[in-house]
Amino acid sequence: MADIPLQHVDINGATLAYKLVGPADAPLFITLHGGRGCGTHASDFAAYRALGSRFRVLSLDFRGHGASSLTPPYTFAQLVDDVEAARVHFGGGGRAQKAVICGGSFGGFLALQYAVKYPDSLSHLILRGTAPSHEHEAEAFTILESRLPRVPLASLGMLRKVFGSFTDDTEFRLVMFALGPLYSEGAYDPDRGLEGVRRGVYNAETHNALYSEEEKYFDYRDRLSEITVPTLIVVGEKDWICPLSQSKLLKAGIPDSKLLVFPDANHSVHTEKNAEVIAAIREFLDARASA
């Protein structure tokens, strides 16, 4: 596929980096990346850009992430408001055009808040390897204990930092390198992992703000019934950080939802099982095109 240039747009006082592909008059498909303080648009855009034949696929770096500006505040509410402003800005129909919202991991947390706060702004919701509340963290600790032999450089103390705060950007980068083998089920390439961490952007300030006492304890479980748009939930059977049990809670709570579990896949199911996930999304959107 041809390379798509990274561009920037001013949204709510911040400058957001993004990639965009697809017909100008097509419905928007907005991806929300994971990784508080370390995620970017890149893996989502690579995974979902194949949908650009039918949709206008928009993948953003949140403020304080990737190539976007370091512009506080770093809160769930602000990031969700930025997504809504981006929908209005890029939507061919302006405020009237609804978007497909696709969020994974932390991006899934934001997608849930978006669906509750802006119910008239989305046509469909896609959730990948995510959870309805902060309580997924307790299960992640249990799973990590059983998988520690896979990550000899990691520790439970490091995971506490992931779910809490880092001293600085360097500590953040080192911890994420140590945890790298946990995120997929395929053979782990440490050289590739090292290069990815070396080239990545790790912002401890952003991470720590989004794990502050005010932000950490999100819980949408009592509001899932308010999400009325067709919802597709995809998860890797062996997801360790947002385990399958969390997707089952989402399925039970969101009225018009479908859960797909992919065997032999982990948290990065959208890249591990890319062809299967894309096929499932196409089938879901085709079946519910009139929503």
C-alpha positions in Angstrom: 0.0 0.0 0.0 1.1 3.6 -0.7 2.5 5.5 2.2 0.0 8.0 3.7 1.6 11.2 5.0 1.3 12.3 8.6 -0.6 15.5 8.8 -1.6 17.9 11.7 -4.8 19.7 12.6 -5.7 22.2 15.4 -8.4 20.8 17.6 -9.6 22.4 20.9 -6.3 24.3 21.3 -4.0 21.3 20.7 -2.3 20.2 17.5 -3.2 16.6 16.7 -1.2 14.4 14.3 -3.3 12.1 12.1 -3.5 9.9 9.0 -6.5 9.8 6.8 -7.4 7.5 3.9 -10.6 6.9 1.9 -13.1 8.8 -0.3 -13.9 12.3 0.9 -17.6 11.6 0.8 -17.4 8.3 2.7 -18.6 7.7 6.3 -15.9 8.4 8.9 -14.3 5.5 10.7 -12.3 6.9 13.6 -9.8 4.8 15.4 -8.9 5.5 19.1 -5.5 4.0 20.1 -4.4 2.4 23.3 -1.5 3.2 25.5 -1.8 6.0 28.0 1.3 8.2 27.3 2.9 5.8 24.8 0.3 4.9 22.2 0.0 6.4 18.7 -2.2 6.2 15.6 0.3 3.9 13.9 -0.7 0.3 14.6 -4.4 1.1 14.3 -4.0 2.8 11.0 -1.9 -0.1 9.7 -4.6 -2.5 10.9 -7.7 -0.7 9.7 -6.6 1.2 6.6 -7.9 -1.7 4.5 -11.4 -0.3 5.3 -10.5 2.8 3.3 -12.1 1.5 0.2 -15.5 2.1 1.8 -14.8 4.4 4.7 -12.8 7.5 5.4 -10.4 6.0 8.0 -9.1 8.6 10.4 -6.4 7.6 13.0 -5.3 10.3 15.5 -2.6 10.7 18.1 -4.3 12.0 21.2 -3.0 15.2 22.7 0.2 14.4 24.7 0.8 11.3 22.5 3.0 10.5 19.5 3.5 13.5 17.2 0.6 15.6 18.7 1.3 18.6 20.9 2.0 18.4 24.6 -1.0 20.4 25.5 -2.7 19.7 28.8 -5.2 18.9 30.2 -4.7 15.1 29.8 -8.1 13.8 30.9 -10.5 11.2 29.6 -13.1 14.0 29.1 -10.8 16.2 27.1 -9.6 13.4 24.8 -13.3 12.5 24.2 -14.1 16.1 23.4 -11.2 16.2 21.0 -12.5 13.1 19.2 -15.9 14.8 18.8 -14.3 18.0 17.4 -12.3 15.8 15.0 -15.5 14.1 13.8 -17.1 17.5 13.1 -14.0 18.8 11.4 -13.4 15.8 9.1 -17.0 14.6 8.6 -18.2 15.4 5.1 -21.6 16.1 6.5 -20.3 18.2 9.3 -22.2 17.8 12.6 -24.9 15.7 11.0 -22.6 12.9 9.8 -22.3 10.1 12.3 -19.0 8.1 12.6 -18.0 4.6 13.3 -16.0 4.7 16.5 -13.4 2.0 16.9 -11.4 1.9 20.1 -8.9 -0.6 21.6 -7.6 -0.9 25.1 -7.4 2.6 26.6 -9.0 3.8 23.3 -11.9 1.5 24.1 -12.3 3.2 27.5 -12.6 6.5 25.6 -14.9 5.0 23.0 -17.3 3.9 25.8 -17.3 7.4 27.3 -17.8 8.9 23.8 -20.8 6.6 23.1 -22.4 7.7 26.4 -21.6 11.4 26.1 -22.2 11.8 22.3 -24.9 9.2 21.5 -26.1 11.0 18.4 -22.6 11.3 16.9 -21.9 7.6 16.2 -23.5 5.0 14.0 -21.6 2.0 15.2 -19.2 1.1 18.0 -16.3 -1.3 17.7 -14.4 -2.3 20.9 -11.2 -4.2 20.8 -9.5 -5.8 23.8 -11.0 -3.3 26.3 -12.9 -3.2 29.6 -15.9 -1.3 31.2 -14.0 -0.4 34.3 -10.7 -0.1 36.0 -11.2 -3.4 37.7 -9.6 -5.2 34.8 -6.3 -4.3 36.4 -6.7 -6.8 39.3 -7.2 -9.7 36.8 -4.2 -8.5 34.8 -2.0 -8.8 37.8 -3.1 -12.4 38.4 -2.5 -13.3 34.7 0.9 -11.6 34.8 2.0 -13.7 37.8 1.3 -16.9 35.8 3.1 -15.5 32.7 6.2 -14.1 34.3 8.4 -16.8 32.9 7.7 -15.3 29.4 9.0 -11.9 30.5 12.2 -12.6 32.6 13.0 -8.8 32.7 9.6 -7.8 34.1 8.1 -7.8 37.5 4.8 -7.1 39.3 6.3 -3.9 40.5 6.7 -2.8 36.9 3.1 -3.5 36.2 2.2 -1.4 39.2 4.0 1.5 37.5 2.0 0.8 34.3 -1.2 1.2 36.3 0.2 4.1 38.3 3.0 6.4 37.6 6.5 6.5 36.2 9.5 8.5 37.5 10.4 9.7 34.0 10.2 9.0 30.3 13.3 6.7 30.4 11.8 4.4 33.1 8.5 4.3 31.1 10.4 3.2 28.0 12.4 0.5 29.8 9.4 -1.0 31.5 7.4 -1.2 28.3 10.4 -3.0 26.6 10.5 -5.5 29.5 6.7 -6.2 29.1 6.7 -6.4 25.3 6.5 -10.2 25.0 3.2 -10.2 26.8 1.2 -8.4 24.1 1.0 -11.1 21.4 0.9 -14.8 21.1 3.3 -15.2 18.2 7.0 -15.7 18.4 8.5 -12.5 20.0 11.3 -10.8 18.1 13.4 -8.9 20.7 15.3 -7.0 18.1 12.1 -5.7 16.6 10.8 -5.0 20.0 13.9 -3.0 20.9 13.7 -1.0 17.7 10.0 -0.2 18.3 10.7 1.0 21.9 13.7 3.0 20.7 11.7 4.8 18.1 8.5 5.2 20.2 7.4 8.3 22.1 7.0 7.8 25.8 5.6 10.7 27.8 5.5 10.0 31.6 3.7 13.3 32.2 0.7 12.3 30.0 0.7 8.7 31.4 0.7 9.8 35.0 -2.0 12.4 34.4 -4.3 9.8 32.8 -3.6 7.4 35.8 -4.1 10.1 38.4 -6.6 9.6 41.2 -9.1 11.7 39.3 -8.8 9.6 36.1 -7.8 6.1 37.1 -11.0 4.8 38.6 -13.3 5.0 35.5 -16.4 2.8 35.6 -19.0 2.7 32.9 -20.7 -0.5 34.0 -23.9 1.2 35.1 -24.2 3.1 31.9 -23.6 0.4 29.3 -27.3 0.0 28.8 -27.4 3.6 27.5 -25.3 2.6 24.4 -27.9 1.8 21.8 -25.9 1.7 18.6 -24.9 -1.6 17.1 -21.7 -2.7 18.8 -19.0 -5.2 17.8 -16.7 -6.5 20.6 -13.5 -8.3 19.5 -11.0 -9.8 21.8 -8.1 -12.2 21.8 -8.8 -15.3 23.9 -5.5 -14.9 25.7 -5.6 -11.1 26.2 -3.8 -10.5 29.5 -4.3 -6.8 30.2 -8.0 -6.6 29.3 -9.0 -10.2 29.7 -11.9 -12.0 27.9 -14.0 -11.7 31.1 -14.1 -7.9 30.5 -15.4 -8.3 27.0 -18.1 -10.6 28.3 -19.2 -7.9 30.7 -19.4 -5.5 27.8 -21.5 -8.0 25.8 -23.8 -8.5 28.8 -24.3 -4.7 29.4 -24.6 -3.3 25.9 -28.0 -4.2 24.5 -27.3 -4.5 20.7 -23.8 -6.0 20.9 -22.0 -9.0 19.4 -18.9 -10.6 20.9 -16.2 -12.3 18.8 -13.4 -14.2 20.5 -10.3 -15.0 18.5 -8.4 -18.1 19.6 -4.6 -17.9 19.9 -4.6 -14.2 20.0 -3.7 -11.7 22.7 -4.2 -8.0 23.4 -3.0 -7.1 19.8 -5.7 -9.2 18.2 -6.3 -6.5 15.5 -2.8 -7.0 14.2 -2.3 -10.7 15.2 -5.5 -11.8 13.4 -5.7 -8.8 11.1 -7.4 -10.4 8.1 -10.0 -12.1 10.3 -10.7 -9.0 12.3 -11.1 -6.9 9.1 -13.5 -9.5 7.6 -15.5 -9.5 10.8 -15.8 -5.7 10.9 -16.8 -5.6 7.2 -19.5 -8.3 7.8 -20.8 -6.4 10.9 -21.0 -3.1 9.1 -22.6 -4.6 6.0 -25.2 -6.4 8.1 -26.0 -3.2 10.1 -25.5 -0.6 7.3 -28.9 0.9 8.0 -28.2 1.7 11.7 
